[in-house]
């Protein structure tokens, strides 16, 4: 076995190989990578080959934790192509983790955080253990638990899969005509999104990205015809915006914002129109991109309880990917672990999932 890590020659080459994976998201797209670079985030990505055969991808960025310093984060990866035999998979992952250790040490990182889009894989678990990996002290972030909708189904079937309350709400809004939804694929909506997103962010008190940084990121998706906005209008006035990203077979509902007077008034209608859009453009899966609770957590006091229940009311299938793993690079990781866990649990989230 001869494992090689090659930088892509072009944006198209990178995306073409990513789309050969069984699971992927826009987080692995060239557009997302370019948005990190535009924000001066140190990042890297490699196509993985065994001799001349493509076997997977790995990529990430260098981020920072106050007090503890740099860490290397690989969101939604490393990912390997399907149907690799177990023995080969072990060897490939060993080489991938060694490569990541080299990058981590060269950037003075105290950990490597891995979160591939794998529902469960005993080979990953086996190699994680070999490298001393620990379960990351994080909540289900970055859509590692998400609600997926099979948009190859008939729209009537998708509508029937909603619970009674959601179906009735959609039917009412479709019938009365006071709320309408328009689809945009340009930057016309940028000022509306910025206003509504900022209102929503301040009202809910979450940190999140600043609107201006998001708009910079959106421009990268716009260049590649990946960007969609669904704008809900009440009597011809815009009141809510859903921002969505198409990448390969997936449509991801990434960001949203609303006029505070219309919080959650038409979210179910926007979802229904998102299904229609996916059907129209031939997308196979709509991903509501996170905000979900683990299956075995009642979540009564969890900040995501309301979002989780809303998304589940729409039907679909909850998908839970493997818990992220940290490969420690410095001895003081043992101090960081309980500290990070405490910070997450203090906010009402759980790291046990």
C-alpha positions in Angstrom: 0.0 0.0 0.0 1.3 3.4 -1.0 -0.8 6.2 0.5 -0.3 9.6 -1.0 -1.8 13.0 0.0 -2.3 15.3 -3.0 -3.5 18.9 -3.1 -6.2 19.4 -5.7 -5.2 21.1 -8.9 -8.4 23.1 -9.2 -11.7 23.8 -7.4 -13.6 21.5 -9.9 -11.2 18.6 -9.3 -11.7 18.9 -5.5 -15.5 19.0 -5.7 -15.6 16.2 -8.3 -13.8 13.8 -5.9 -15.8 14.9 -2.9 -19.1 14.1 -4.7 -17.8 10.5 -5.1 -18.2 10.0 -1.4 -21.3 8.3 0.0 -21.9 11.1 2.5 -20.8 14.7 2.3 -22.0 18.2 2.9 -21.2 21.7 1.7 -18.7 22.0 4.5 -16.5 19.9 2.3 -17.0 22.0 -0.8 -14.4 24.1 -2.4 -16.6 27.1 -1.7 -16.4 26.6 2.0 -12.6 26.1 1.8 -12.3 29.4 -0.1 -14.4 31.2 2.5 -12.0 30.2 5.2 -9.1 31.4 3.1 -10.9 34.7 2.5 -11.1 35.2 6.3 -7.4 34.4 6.7 -8.1 31.1 8.4 -5.2 28.7 8.0 -6.6 25.6 6.3 -5.6 22.6 4.3 -7.1 19.8 2.2 -5.9 16.6 0.5 -7.1 14.1 -1.9 -6.0 10.6 -0.6 -4.7 8.1 -3.1 -3.5 4.5 -2.7 -1.1 4.4 -5.6 -3.3 5.8 -8.4 -6.6 4.9 -6.8 -8.7 7.6 -5.1 -9.7 6.4 -1.7 -10.8 9.5 0.2 -10.4 13.1 1.4 -9.1 14.9 4.5 -9.2 18.6 5.2 -9.4 21.1 8.0 -8.4 24.3 9.6 -6.5 25.7 12.5 -8.7 27.3 15.2 -8.0 28.5 18.7 -9.4 28.0 22.2 -8.7 30.7 24.8 -6.3 29.7 27.5 -5.4 26.4 25.7 -4.2 27.5 22.3 -4.4 26.1 18.7 -6.3 23.0 17.7 -6.8 21.3 14.3 -10.4 20.7 13.3 -11.6 18.4 10.6 -15.3 19.1 10.1 -17.3 16.3 8.4 -14.1 14.3 7.6 -11.8 12.4 7.1 -14.1 10.4 4.6 -13.2 7.4 2.6 -15.0 6.0 -0.5 -17.4 3.1 0.1 -16.5 -0.6 -0.3 -12.9 -0.4 0.9 -12.1 -3.7 2.7 -11.5 -3.5 6.4 -7.8 -4.3 6.3 -7.1 -1.5 3.8 -9.4 0.9 5.7 -7.3 0.4 8.8 -4.1 1.1 7.0 -5.4 4.2 5.2 -6.8 5.7 8.4 -3.6 5.1 10.2 -1.7 7.1 7.5 -4.4 9.8 7.6 -4.1 10.2 11.4 -0.3 10.3 11.2 -0.6 13.0 8.5 -2.9 15.0 10.8 -0.5 14.6 13.7 2.3 16.1 11.6 0.1 19.1 10.6 -1.0 19.5 14.2 2.5 19.4 15.7 3.8 21.8 13.0 1.0 24.3 14.0 1.5 24.0 17.7 -1.9 22.4 18.2 -2.9 20.7 21.5 -5.5 18.5 19.9 -6.9 17.2 16.6 -10.8 17.1 16.4 -12.3 14.7 13.9 -16.0 14.5 13.0 -16.6 12.4 9.8 -20.1 11.9 8.5 -20.2 8.2 9.5 -23.2 6.9 11.3 -21.1 4.2 13.0 -17.9 2.4 11.8 -16.1 -0.1 14.0 -12.9 0.4 11.9 -12.8 4.1 12.7 -13.4 3.2 16.4 -10.5 0.7 16.3 -8.0 3.2 14.8 -9.2 6.0 17.1 -8.3 3.8 20.0 -4.8 3.2 18.6 -4.2 6.9 18.5 -5.5 7.5 22.0 -8.6 9.4 20.9 -11.2 10.7 23.4 -14.8 11.6 22.8 -14.9 15.4 22.2 -16.5 17.4 25.0 -19.0 19.0 22.5 -22.7 19.2 22.0 -24.2 17.8 18.8 -22.9 20.7 16.7 -22.2 21.1 13.0 -25.2 19.0 12.0 -23.8 15.8 13.4 -27.4 15.0 14.4 -29.8 16.2 11.7 -33.2 15.7 10.2 -33.1 14.4 6.6 -35.9 14.3 4.0 -36.0 12.0 1.0 -37.0 14.5 -1.7 -37.2 11.8 -4.4 -40.6 11.0 -2.8 -43.8 12.5 -4.1 -44.6 15.8 -2.5 -48.0 14.5 -1.3 -46.2 11.7 0.6 -43.8 14.2 2.2 -46.7 16.3 3.2 -48.5 13.3 4.8 -45.4 12.5 6.8 -45.7 15.7 8.8 -47.6 15.5 12.1 -51.2 16.7 12.2 -50.4 20.1 13.6 -47.7 20.8 10.9 -49.9 19.6 8.1 -52.8 21.8 9.3 -50.6 24.8 9.5 -49.2 24.3 6.0 -52.7 23.8 4.6 -54.0 26.9 6.3 -51.1 29.1 5.0 -51.4 27.8 1.5 -55.1 28.4 1.5 -55.4 31.9 3.0 -52.8 33.5 0.7 -51.6 36.1 3.1 -48.2 34.5 3.3 -46.3 33.8 0.0 -42.8 32.5 -0.6 -40.3 33.6 -3.4 -37.1 31.9 -4.3 -33.9 34.0 -5.1 -30.5 32.8 -6.4 -28.7 36.2 -6.3 -27.5 38.8 -3.8 -30.8 40.8 -3.9 -31.7 39.3 -0.5 -28.4 40.1 1.2 -29.6 43.3 3.0 -32.9 41.6 4.0 -31.0 38.6 5.4 -28.5 40.7 7.3 -31.4 42.7 9.0 -33.4 39.6 9.9 -30.4 37.5 10.9 -29.1 40.2 13.2 -32.5 40.6 14.8 -32.8 36.9 15.4 -29.3 36.5 16.7 -29.8 39.4 19.2 -33.2 38.2 20.3 -32.1 34.6 21.0 -28.8 35.7 22.5 -26.6 33.3 20.7 -23.1 34.1 19.5 -22.9 32.6 16.0 -21.2 34.2 13.0 -21.5 37.9 12.3 -23.8 38.8 9.4 -21.0 40.4 7.4 -18.9 37.3 7.6 -21.8 35.1 6.5 -22.4 37.4 3.5 -18.8 36.9 2.5 -19.2 33.2 2.7 -22.5 33.4 0.7 -20.6 35.1 -2.2 -18.5 31.9 -2.6 -21.7 29.8 -2.9 -23.2 32.4 -5.3 -20.2 32.1 -7.7 -20.9 28.3 -8.0 -24.7 28.5 -8.3 -25.1 26.8 -4.9 -27.0 29.6 -3.1 -30.7 29.7 -2.6 -32.9 32.1 -0.5 -36.5 31.4 0.3 -38.2 34.6 1.4 -41.6 34.6 3.1 -43.8 37.6 2.5 -46.8 38.8 4.6 -49.0 41.0 2.4 -46.1 41.7 0.1 -43.7 42.6 2.9 -40.7 40.3 3.6 -40.8 38.7 7.1 -38.6 35.6 7.1 -35.6 34.3 5.2 -34.2 30.8 4.8 -30.8 30.5 3.3 -30.0 27.2 1.7 -27.0 25.6 -0.1 -27.1 23.0 -2.8 -24.1 20.7 -3.1 -24.4 17.5 -5.1 -27.4 15.4 -4.1 -28.0 17.5 -0.9 -29.8 20.8 -0.1 -28.7 22.1 3.3 -30.8 24.6 5.2 -27.9 26.6 6.7 -29.0 30.0 8.1 -32.2 31.9 8.7 -33.5 35.1 10.1 -36.9 36.7 10.8 -38.6 40.0 11.5 -39.2 39.6 15.3 -42.9 40.4 14.8 -43.2 37.2 12.7 -41.1 34.7 14.7 -42.1 31.2 13.6 -45.3 32.4 11.9 -44.5 30.8 8.5 -41.6 28.4 9.1 -43.7 25.3 8.2 -44.7 27.0 4.9 -41.0 27.8 4.2 -40.2 24.1 4.8 -42.9 22.9 2.4 -41.7 25.3 -0.2 -38.2 24.1 0.3 -39.4 20.5 -0.4 -41.0 21.8 -3.6 -37.8 23.5 -4.6 -35.8 20.3 -4.0 -38.3 18.4 -6.2 -38.1 21.1 -8.9 -34.3 21.1 -9.2 -33.7 17.4 -8.7 -32.1 17.3 -5.2 -32.3 13.9 -3.5 -32.1 14.9 0.2 -33.1 18.0 2.2 -30.9 18.4 5.3 -32.2 20.8 8.0 -28.6 20.9 9.2 -28.6 20.3 13.0 -30.3 21.7 16.0 -31.3 18.2 17.1 -31.1 16.3 20.3 -29.8 12.7 20.7 -32.4 10.0 20.7 -31.9 9.0 24.3 -32.0 12.5 25.8 -35.4 13.9 26.9 -34.0 17.4 26.6 -36.6 19.2 28.6 -34.1 21.9 29.7 -31.9 21.7 26.6 -31.7 24.9 24.5 -32.3 22.9 21.4 -35.6 21.3 22.7 -37.9 23.6 20.7 -35.9 23.4 17.5 -35.6 19.6 17.7 -39.4 19.1 18.3 -40.3 21.5 15.4 -38.0 19.7 12.9 -39.2 16.3 14.0 -42.8 17.4 13.5 -42.0 17.8 9.8 -41.4 14.1 9.3 -38.2 12.8 7.7 -35.5 10.7 9.4 -33.2 11.7 12.2 -29.6 10.9 11.4 -26.9 10.6 14.1 -23.3 10.6 13.0 -20.4 9.3 15.2 -19.5 11.4 18.2 -16.5 13.6 17.3 -13.1 12.4 18.6 -10.1 14.3 19.9 -6.6 13.0 19.4 -4.6 14.8 22.1 -1.2 16.3 21.1 -0.2 18.0 24.4 -0.3 16.6 27.9 -2.5 19.5 29.2 -5.4 18.1 27.1 -6.3 16.2 30.3 -7.0 19.6 31.9 -8.9 20.9 28.9 -11.3 17.9 28.8 -13.2 18.6 32.1 -13.0 22.3 31.6 -14.7 22.1 28.1 -17.3 19.6 29.3 -18.3 22.0 32.2 -18.7 24.9 29.8 -21.0 23.0 27.5 -23.1 21.5 30.3 -23.4 24.8 32.1 -25.4 26.1 29.1 -27.8 23.2 29.3 -26.4 21.1 26.5 -25.1 17.5 26.7 -21.8 16.1 25.6 -23.0 12.5 26.1 -24.5 11.3 22.9 
